[in-house]
Protein backbone atom coordinates (compact mmCIF):
# COMPACT_ATOMS: atom_id res chain seq x y z
CA UNK A 1 0.00 0.00 0.00
CA UNK A 2 1.36 3.42 -0.92
CA UNK A 3 1.57 5.91 1.93
CA UNK A 4 0.03 9.35 1.46
CA UNK A 5 3.30 11.13 0.72
CA UNK A 6 4.28 8.68 -1.99
CA UNK A 7 0.79 8.87 -3.47
CA UNK A 8 0.85 12.67 -3.70
CA UNK A 9 4.23 12.58 -5.47
CA UNK A 10 3.01 9.82 -7.76
CA UNK A 11 -0.13 11.72 -8.77
CA UNK A 12 1.82 14.91 -9.37
CA UNK A 13 4.14 12.99 -11.67
CA UNK A 14 1.20 11.52 -13.59
CA UNK A 15 -0.25 15.00 -14.12
CA UNK A 16 3.08 16.14 -15.48
CA UNK A 17 3.15 13.30 -17.98
CA UNK A 18 0.19 14.83 -19.81
CA UNK A 19 2.57 17.58 -20.93
CA UNK A 20 5.43 15.24 -21.83
CA UNK A 21 3.85 13.26 -24.65
CA UNK A 22 4.85 15.48 -27.55
CA UNK A 23 6.28 12.47 -29.38
CA UNK A 24 2.92 10.73 -29.42
CA UNK A 25 0.84 10.67 -32.58
CA UNK A 26 -2.37 11.81 -30.87
CA UNK A 27 -3.55 14.09 -28.09
CA UNK A 28 -7.00 13.93 -26.47
CA UNK A 29 -9.13 16.48 -24.67
CA UNK A 30 -12.17 15.60 -22.56
CA UNK A 31 -15.39 17.50 -21.98
CA UNK A 32 -17.06 17.81 -18.59
CA UNK A 33 -17.86 14.59 -16.75
CA UNK A 34 -21.45 13.38 -16.65
CA UNK A 35 -21.90 11.33 -13.49
CA UNK A 36 -24.46 8.51 -13.43
CA UNK A 37 -25.61 6.29 -10.60
CA UNK A 38 -28.41 4.87 -12.75
CA UNK A 39 -25.84 2.94 -14.82
CA UNK A 40 -23.60 1.20 -12.28
CA UNK A 41 -20.02 0.51 -13.36
CA UNK A 42 -20.62 0.76 -17.10
CA UNK A 43 -18.16 -1.36 -19.04
CA UNK A 44 -19.02 -1.08 -22.74
CA UNK A 45 -20.74 1.33 -25.13
CA UNK A 46 -22.32 0.87 -28.56
CA UNK A 47 -24.06 3.54 -30.61
CA UNK A 48 -26.81 2.79 -33.14
CA UNK A 49 -29.41 4.79 -35.00
CA UNK A 50 -31.73 4.14 -32.05
CA UNK A 51 -29.44 5.61 -29.42
CA UNK A 52 -26.58 4.72 -27.11
CA UNK A 53 -26.43 1.34 -25.40
CA UNK A 54 -24.35 0.28 -22.42
CA UNK A 55 -23.72 -2.79 -20.31
CA UNK A 56 -22.36 -3.00 -16.79
CA UNK A 57 -19.97 -5.41 -15.14
CA UNK A 58 -22.24 -5.38 -12.06
CA UNK A 59 -25.75 -5.78 -13.45
CA UNK A 60 -27.77 -8.06 -15.77
CA UNK A 61 -29.20 -5.25 -17.93
CA UNK A 62 -28.69 -3.69 -21.34
CA UNK A 63 -29.18 0.06 -20.86
CA UNK A 64 -30.55 2.36 -23.56
CA UNK A 65 -29.34 5.94 -23.05
CA UNK A 66 -30.23 9.27 -24.57
CA UNK A 67 -27.67 11.77 -25.87
CA UNK A 68 -27.22 13.20 -22.37
CA UNK A 69 -26.52 9.66 -21.02
CA UNK A 70 -29.80 9.43 -19.14
CA UNK A 71 -31.40 5.98 -19.00
CA UNK A 72 -34.30 5.60 -21.44
CA UNK A 73 -35.03 1.92 -20.88
CA UNK A 74 -33.65 -1.39 -19.62
CA UNK A 75 -33.57 -4.83 -21.20
CA UNK A 76 -32.86 -7.81 -18.96
CA UNK A 77 -30.12 -9.88 -20.55
CA UNK A 78 -30.36 -12.70 -18.01
CA UNK A 79 -32.86 -13.24 -15.22
CA UNK A 80 -31.53 -13.47 -11.67
CA UNK A 81 -33.54 -14.11 -8.48
CA UNK A 82 -34.96 -10.86 -7.11
CA UNK A 83 -33.16 -11.39 -3.81
CA UNK A 84 -29.82 -11.39 -5.66
CA UNK A 85 -30.26 -7.79 -6.81
CA UNK A 86 -29.56 -4.70 -4.73
CA UNK A 87 -31.79 -1.60 -4.89
CA UNK A 88 -29.91 -0.19 -7.89
CA UNK A 89 -29.98 -3.54 -9.70
CA UNK A 90 -26.42 -4.70 -9.07
CA UNK A 91 -25.17 -8.22 -8.37
CA UNK A 92 -22.53 -9.51 -5.99
CA UNK A 93 -19.08 -10.45 -7.31
CA UNK A 94 -19.73 -14.15 -6.62
CA UNK A 95 -22.61 -14.36 -9.12
CA UNK A 96 -22.25 -11.41 -11.49
CA UNK A 97 -21.76 -12.41 -15.16
CA UNK A 98 -19.27 -9.52 -15.56
CA UNK A 99 -20.34 -8.16 -18.94
CA UNK A 100 -17.20 -6.33 -20.08
CA UNK A 101 -17.50 -6.12 -23.86
CA UNK A 102 -20.17 -5.53 -26.47
CA UNK A 103 -20.44 -4.95 -30.22
CA UNK A 104 -22.93 -5.35 -33.07
CA UNK A 105 -22.81 -8.42 -35.31
CA UNK A 106 -24.92 -9.60 -38.28
CA UNK A 107 -27.98 -11.53 -37.11
CA UNK A 108 -30.82 -12.88 -39.23
CA UNK A 109 -32.02 -9.98 -41.41
CA UNK A 110 -30.42 -7.32 -39.24
CA UNK A 111 -27.98 -7.07 -36.35
CA UNK A 112 -27.68 -8.14 -32.74
CA UNK A 113 -25.74 -6.98 -29.72
CA UNK A 114 -23.02 -9.49 -28.91
CA UNK A 115 -22.24 -9.31 -25.19
CA UNK A 116 -19.42 -11.30 -23.59
CA UNK A 117 -18.58 -12.06 -19.98
CA UNK A 118 -14.97 -11.42 -18.97
CA UNK A 119 -14.06 -15.07 -18.36
CA UNK A 120 -12.18 -14.03 -15.23
CA UNK A 121 -14.11 -16.55 -13.10
CA UNK A 122 -14.69 -20.06 -14.43
CA UNK A 123 -18.30 -20.83 -15.40
CA UNK A 124 -19.76 -17.75 -13.67
CA UNK A 125 -18.27 -15.22 -16.11
CA UNK A 126 -18.06 -17.48 -19.14
CA UNK A 127 -21.38 -16.66 -20.78
CA UNK A 128 -22.16 -14.77 -23.96
CA UNK A 129 -25.40 -13.35 -25.34
CA UNK A 130 -26.92 -12.32 -28.63
CA UNK A 131 -29.64 -9.71 -28.14
CA UNK A 132 -31.50 -8.82 -31.34
CA UNK A 133 -31.64 -5.09 -32.05
CA UNK A 134 -35.38 -5.04 -31.47
CA UNK A 135 -34.78 -6.92 -28.17
CA UNK A 136 -37.27 -9.63 -29.16
CA UNK A 137 -34.70 -12.45 -29.04
CA UNK A 138 -32.01 -13.23 -26.50
CA UNK A 139 -29.72 -16.21 -27.06
CA UNK A 140 -27.42 -17.44 -24.27
CA UNK A 141 -24.30 -19.49 -25.01
CA UNK A 142 -21.55 -20.87 -22.80
CA UNK A 143 -18.19 -19.34 -23.69
CA UNK A 144 -16.19 -22.05 -21.93
CA UNK A 145 -15.15 -23.91 -25.12
CA UNK A 146 -14.23 -20.69 -26.94
CA UNK A 147 -12.39 -19.19 -23.98
CA UNK A 148 -10.47 -22.44 -23.51
CA UNK A 149 -9.34 -22.15 -27.12
CA UNK A 150 -8.32 -18.50 -26.66
CA UNK A 151 -6.56 -19.29 -23.39
CA UNK A 152 -4.48 -21.97 -25.06
CA UNK A 153 -3.67 -19.79 -28.07
CA UNK A 154 -2.59 -16.97 -25.75
CA UNK A 155 -0.09 -19.19 -23.88
CA UNK A 156 -1.28 -17.94 -20.50
CA UNK A 157 0.78 -18.80 -17.43
CA UNK A 158 -0.67 -19.60 -14.00
CA UNK A 159 0.04 -16.03 -12.84
CA UNK A 160 -1.76 -14.40 -15.76
CA UNK A 161 -5.46 -13.66 -15.52
CA UNK A 162 -7.68 -14.24 -18.54
CA UNK A 163 -9.83 -11.12 -18.73
CA UNK A 164 -11.76 -10.25 -21.91
CA UNK A 165 -12.63 -6.54 -21.82
CA UNK A 166 -12.96 -5.34 -25.41
CA UNK A 167 -14.74 -6.36 -28.59
CA UNK A 168 -14.88 -4.77 -32.04
CA UNK A 169 -16.08 -5.88 -35.47
CA UNK A 170 -14.04 -4.76 -38.49
CA UNK A 171 -15.48 -6.04 -41.75
CA UNK A 172 -15.13 -9.84 -41.84
CA UNK A 173 -13.22 -10.10 -38.56
CA UNK A 174 -13.94 -9.58 -34.89
CA UNK A 175 -11.23 -8.50 -32.46
CA UNK A 176 -11.40 -9.75 -28.88
CA UNK A 177 -9.22 -7.84 -26.40
CA UNK A 178 -7.67 -9.38 -23.31
CA UNK A 179 -6.66 -6.93 -20.59
CA UNK A 180 -3.13 -7.63 -19.42
CA UNK A 181 -3.44 -8.16 -15.68
CA UNK A 182 0.15 -8.84 -14.61
CA UNK A 183 0.65 -10.36 -18.03
CA UNK A 184 0.28 -9.53 -21.70
CA UNK A 185 -2.29 -7.40 -23.44
CA UNK A 186 -3.54 -9.61 -26.29
CA UNK A 187 -5.80 -9.15 -29.28
CA UNK A 188 -7.48 -12.24 -30.74
CA UNK A 189 -8.71 -12.09 -34.33
CA UNK A 190 -11.55 -14.39 -35.35
CA UNK A 191 -13.93 -14.44 -38.29
CA UNK A 192 -17.20 -12.74 -37.44
CA UNK A 193 -19.27 -15.37 -39.24
CA UNK A 194 -17.59 -18.15 -37.23
CA UNK A 195 -18.14 -16.28 -33.97
CA UNK A 196 -21.84 -15.80 -34.71
CA UNK A 197 -22.11 -19.46 -35.68
CA UNK A 198 -20.48 -20.35 -32.35
CA UNK A 199 -22.99 -18.19 -30.48
CA UNK A 200 -25.84 -19.97 -32.27
CA UNK A 201 -24.50 -23.37 -31.19
CA UNK A 202 -23.27 -24.41 -34.64
CA UNK A 203 -19.66 -24.96 -33.58
CA UNK A 204 -17.52 -25.30 -30.43
CA UNK A 205 -14.31 -23.85 -31.89
CA UNK A 206 -13.35 -21.17 -34.37
CA UNK A 207 -11.14 -22.17 -37.29
CA UNK A 208 -9.56 -18.79 -37.97
CA UNK A 209 -7.70 -17.56 -34.89
CA UNK A 210 -4.81 -15.10 -34.77
CA UNK A 211 -3.38 -13.75 -31.52
CA UNK A 212 -1.01 -10.82 -31.14
CA UNK A 213 0.65 -9.14 -28.19
CA UNK A 214 0.17 -5.42 -27.68
CA UNK A 215 2.55 -3.11 -25.82
CA UNK A 216 0.97 -0.08 -24.14
CA UNK A 217 2.31 2.95 -22.23
CA UNK A 218 3.63 2.60 -18.69
CA UNK A 219 3.39 4.90 -15.71
CA UNK A 220 5.72 4.17 -12.79
CA UNK A 221 6.38 0.69 -14.10
CA UNK A 222 2.71 -0.26 -14.47
CA UNK A 223 1.58 -0.98 -18.03
CA UNK A 224 -1.85 0.10 -19.22
CA UNK A 225 -4.39 -2.65 -19.80
CA UNK A 226 -6.76 -2.84 -22.78
CA UNK A 227 -10.32 -2.09 -21.69
CA UNK A 228 -12.45 -1.44 -24.79
CA UNK A 229 -12.48 -0.85 -28.54
CA UNK A 230 -14.51 0.15 -31.55
CA UNK A 231 -13.78 0.24 -35.28
CA UNK A 232 -13.35 3.31 -37.47
CA UNK A 233 -14.18 2.38 -41.06
CA UNK A 234 -12.94 5.73 -42.38
CA UNK A 235 -9.52 5.25 -40.77
CA UNK A 236 -9.52 1.44 -41.05
CA UNK A 237 -8.37 1.36 -37.45
CA UNK A 238 -9.33 0.05 -34.05
CA UNK A 239 -9.83 2.91 -31.60
CA UNK A 240 -9.25 1.60 -28.10
CA UNK A 241 -9.27 2.53 -24.43
CA UNK A 242 -6.75 1.40 -21.84
CA UNK A 243 -6.19 2.19 -18.17
CA UNK A 244 -3.59 1.74 -15.46
CA UNK A 245 -4.10 0.64 -11.87
CA UNK A 246 -1.20 0.38 -9.42
CA UNK A 247 -1.97 -2.89 -7.65
CA UNK A 248 0.24 -5.44 -5.91
CA UNK A 249 -1.57 -8.45 -7.38
CA UNK A 250 -4.45 -9.33 -9.68
CA UNK A 251 -6.92 -9.83 -6.81
CA UNK A 252 -6.61 -6.30 -5.41
CA UNK A 253 -7.91 -2.98 -6.65
CA UNK A 254 -5.18 -0.40 -7.04
CA UNK A 255 -4.75 3.33 -7.38
CA UNK A 256 -5.91 4.62 -10.75
CA UNK A 257 -2.91 6.21 -12.45
CA UNK A 258 -4.56 7.27 -15.69
CA UNK A 259 -6.21 6.12 -18.89
CA UNK A 260 -5.58 6.35 -22.62
CA UNK A 261 -7.36 6.47 -25.95
CA UNK A 262 -5.36 5.00 -28.80
CA UNK A 263 -5.52 4.15 -32.48
CA UNK A 264 -4.39 0.85 -33.97
CA UNK A 265 -4.28 0.98 -37.80
CA UNK A 266 -5.34 -2.38 -39.20
CA UNK A 267 -2.31 -2.37 -41.54
CA UNK A 268 -0.13 -2.23 -38.41
CA UNK A 269 -2.03 -5.13 -36.89
CA UNK A 270 -1.67 -7.17 -40.07
CA UNK A 271 2.07 -6.62 -40.51
CA UNK A 272 3.44 -6.79 -36.94
CA UNK A 273 3.49 -9.78 -34.57
CA UNK A 274 4.21 -7.69 -31.45
CA UNK A 275 2.47 -4.35 -31.71
CA UNK A 276 3.93 -1.39 -29.82
CA UNK A 277 1.17 1.19 -29.34
CA UNK A 278 3.03 3.43 -26.91
CA UNK A 279 3.17 6.35 -29.32
CA UNK A 280 -0.30 5.62 -30.72
CA UNK A 281 -1.86 6.21 -27.28
CA UNK A 282 -2.94 9.56 -25.81
CA UNK A 283 -3.37 10.07 -22.09
CA UNK A 284 -6.80 11.34 -21.06
CA UNK A 285 -6.54 14.99 -20.12
CA UNK A 286 -8.62 18.08 -19.52
CA UNK A 287 -7.19 21.60 -19.75
CA UNK A 288 -3.73 20.10 -20.18
CA UNK A 289 -3.84 17.99 -17.02
CA UNK A 290 -4.17 14.22 -16.81
CA UNK A 291 -7.56 12.96 -15.59
CA UNK A 292 -7.25 10.12 -13.10
CA UNK A 293 -10.13 7.96 -14.23
CA UNK A 294 -10.49 4.36 -15.44
CA UNK A 295 -11.68 4.33 -19.05
CA UNK A 296 -13.74 1.27 -19.95
CA UNK A 297 -15.11 1.76 -23.45
CA UNK A 298 -15.84 4.31 -26.17
CA UNK A 299 -17.97 5.08 -29.19
CA UNK A 300 -17.31 7.27 -32.24
CA UNK A 301 -19.62 10.01 -33.47
CA UNK A 302 -17.36 11.67 -36.08
CA UNK A 303 -13.96 10.80 -37.54
CA UNK A 304 -11.52 11.81 -40.25
CA UNK A 305 -7.75 11.89 -40.80
CA UNK A 306 -7.27 14.77 -38.34
CA UNK A 307 -9.52 13.92 -35.42
CA UNK A 308 -11.89 11.43 -33.85
CA UNK A 309 -14.84 12.65 -31.79
CA UNK A 310 -17.05 10.55 -29.58
CA UNK A 311 -17.88 9.57 -26.03
CA UNK A 312 -16.30 7.27 -23.50
CA UNK A 313 -17.36 5.78 -20.21
CA UNK A 314 -15.32 5.33 -17.05
CA UNK A 315 -15.78 3.12 -14.00
CA UNK A 316 -14.02 4.35 -10.88
CA UNK A 317 -14.89 1.31 -8.73
CA UNK A 318 -17.49 3.15 -6.65
CA UNK A 319 -20.57 1.60 -8.29
CA UNK A 320 -21.28 4.56 -10.57
CA UNK A 321 -20.19 5.63 -14.05
CA UNK A 322 -18.76 8.75 -15.63
CA UNK A 323 -19.34 9.69 -19.26
CA UNK A 324 -17.15 12.11 -21.21
CA UNK A 325 -17.24 13.53 -24.71
CA UNK A 326 -13.77 13.49 -26.23
CA UNK A 327 -11.82 14.91 -29.13
CA UNK A 328 -8.79 12.82 -30.17
CA UNK A 329 -6.61 14.95 -32.43
CA UNK A 330 -3.61 14.04 -34.51
CA UNK A 331 -0.56 15.58 -32.86
CA UNK A 332 0.98 18.04 -35.33
C-alpha positions, -999 to 999 in steps of 0.1 A, spaced: 0 0 0 14 34 -9 16 59 19 0 94 15 33 111 7 43 87 -20 8 89 -35 9 127 -37 42 126 -55 30 98 -78 -1 117 -88 18 149 -94 41 130 -117 12 115 -136 -3 150 -141 31 161 -155 31 133 -180 2 148 -198 26 176 -209 54 152 -218 39 133 -246 49 155 -276 63 125 -294 29 107 -294 8 107 -326 -24 118 -309 -35 141 -281 -70 139 -265 -91 165 -247 -122 156 -226 -154 175 -220 -171 178 -186 -179 146 -167 -215 134 -166 -219 113 -135 -245 85 -134 -256 63 -106 -284 49 -127 -258 29 -148 -236 12 -123 -200 5 -134 -206 8 -171 -182 -14 -190 -190 -11 -227 -207 13 -251 -223 9 -286 -241 35 -306 -268 28 -331 -294 48 -350 -317 41 -320 -294 56 -294 -266 47 -271 -264 13 -254 -244 3 -224 -237 -28 -203 -224 -30 -168 -200 -54 -151 -222 -54 -121 -258 -58 -135 -278 -81 -158 -292 -53 -179 -287 -37 -213 -292 1 -209 -305 24 -236 -293 59 -231 -302 93 -246 -277 118 -259 -272 132 -224 -265 97 -210 -298 94 -191 -314 60 -190 -343 56 -214 -350 19 -209 -336 -14 -196 -336 -48 -212 -329 -78 -190 -301 -99 -206 -304 -127 -180 -329 -132 -152 -315 -135 -117 -335 -141 -85 -350 -109 -71 -332 -114 -38 -298 -114 -57 -303 -78 -68 -296 -47 -47 -318 -16 -49 -299 -2 -79 -300 -35 -97 -264 -47 -91 -252 -82 -84 -225 -95 -60 -191 -104 -73 -197 -141 -66 -226 -144 -91 -223 -114 -115 -218 -124 -152 -193 -95 -156 -203 -82 -189 -172 -63 -201 -175 -61 -239 -202 -55 -265 -204 -49 -302 -229 -53 -331 -228 -84 -353 -249 -96 -383 -280 -115 -371 -308 -129 -392 -320 -100 -414 -304 -73 -392 -280 -71 -364 -277 -81 -327 -257 -70 -297 -230 -95 -289 -222 -93 -252 -194 -113 -236 -186 -121 -200 -150 -114 -190 -141 -151 -184 -122 -140 -152 -141 -165 -131 -147 -201 -144 -183 -208 -154 -198 -177 -137 -183 -152 -161 -181 -175 -191 -214 -167 -208 -222 -148 -240 -254 -133 -253 -269 -123 -286 -296 -97 -281 -315 -88 -313 -316 -51 -321 -354 -50 -315 -348 -69 -282 -373 -96 -292 -347 -124 -290 -320 -132 -265 -297 -162 -271 -274 -174 -243 -243 -195 -250 -216 -209 -228 -182 -193 -237 -162 -220 -219 -151 -239 -251 -142 -207 -269 -124 -192 -240 -105 -224 -235 -93 -221 -271 -83 -185 -267 -66 -193 -234 -45 -220 -251 -37 -198 -281 -26 -170 -258 -1 -192 -239 -13 -179 -205 8 -188 -174 -7 -196 -140 0 -160 -128 -18 -144 -158 -55 -137 -155 -77 -142 -185 -98 -111 -187 -118 -103 -219 -126 -65 -218 -130 -53 -254 -147 -64 -286 -149 -48 -320 -161 -59 -355 -140 -48 -385 -155 -60 -418 -151 -98 -418 -132 -101 -386 -139 -96 -349 -112 -85 -325 -114 -97 -289 -92 -78 -264 -77 -94 -233 -67 -69 -206 -31 -76 -194 -34 -82 -157 1 -88 -146 7 -104 -180 3 -95 -217 -23 -74 -234 -35 -96 -263 -58 -92 -293 -75 -122 -307 -87 -121 -343 -116 -144 -353 -139 -144 -383 -172 -127 -374 -193 -154 -392 -176 -182 -372 -181 -163 -340 -218 -158 -347 -221 -195 -357 -205 -204 -324 -230 -182 -305 -258 -200 -323 -245 -234 -312 -233 -244 -346 -197 -250 -336 -175 -253 -304 -143 -239 -319 -133 -212 -344 -111 -222 -373 -96 -188 -380 -77 -176 -349 -48 -151 -348 -34 -137 -315 -10 -108 -311 6 -91 -282 2 -54 -277 26 -31 -258 10 -1 -241 23 30 -222 36 26 -187 34 49 -157 57 42 -128 64 7 -141 27 -3 -145 16 -10 -180 -18 1 -192 -44 -27 -198 -68 -28 -228 -103 -21 -217 -125 -14 -248 -125 -8 -285 -145 1 -315 -138 2 -353 -133 33 -375 -142 24 -411 -129 57 -424 -95 52 -408 -95 14 -410 -84 14 -375 -93 1 -341 -98 29 -316 -92 16 -281 -93 25 -244 -68 14 -218 -62 22 -182 -36 17 -155 -41 6 -119 -12 4 -94 -20 -29 -76 2 -54 -59 -16 -85 -74 -44 -93 -97 -69 -98 -68 -66 -63 -54 -79 -30 -66 -52 -4 -70 -48 33 -74 -59 46 -107 -29 62 -124 -46 73 -157 -62 61 -189 -56 64 -226 -74 65 -259 -54 50 -288 -55 42 -325 -44 9 -340 -43 10 -378 -53 -24 -392 -23 -24 -415 -1 -22 -384 -20 -51 -369 -17 -72 -401 21 -66 -405 34 -68 -369 35 -98 -346 42 -77 -314 25 -43 -317 39 -14 -298 12 12 -293 30 34 -269 32 63 -293 -3 56 -307 -19 62 -273 -29 96 -258 -34 101 -221 -68 113 -211 -65 150 -201 -86 181 -195 -72 216 -197 -37 201 -202 -38 180 -170 -42 142 -168 -76 130 -156 -73 101 -131 -101 80 -142 -105 44 -154 -117 43 -191 -137 13 -199 -151 18 -235 -158 43 -262 -180 51 -292 -173 73 -322 -196 100 -335 -174 117 -361 -140 108 -375 -115 118 -402 -78 119 -408 -73 148 -383 -95 139 -354 -119 114 -338 -148 127 -318 -170 106 -296 -179 96 -260 -163 73 -235 -174 58 -202 -153 53 -171 -158 31 -140 -140 43 -109 -149 13 -87 -175 31 -66 -206 16 -83 -213 46 -106 -202 56 -140 -188 88 -156 -193 97 -193 -172 121 -212 -172 135 -247 -138 135 -262 -118 149 -291 -88 128 -302 -66 150 -324 -36 140 -345 -6 156 -329 10 180 -353 
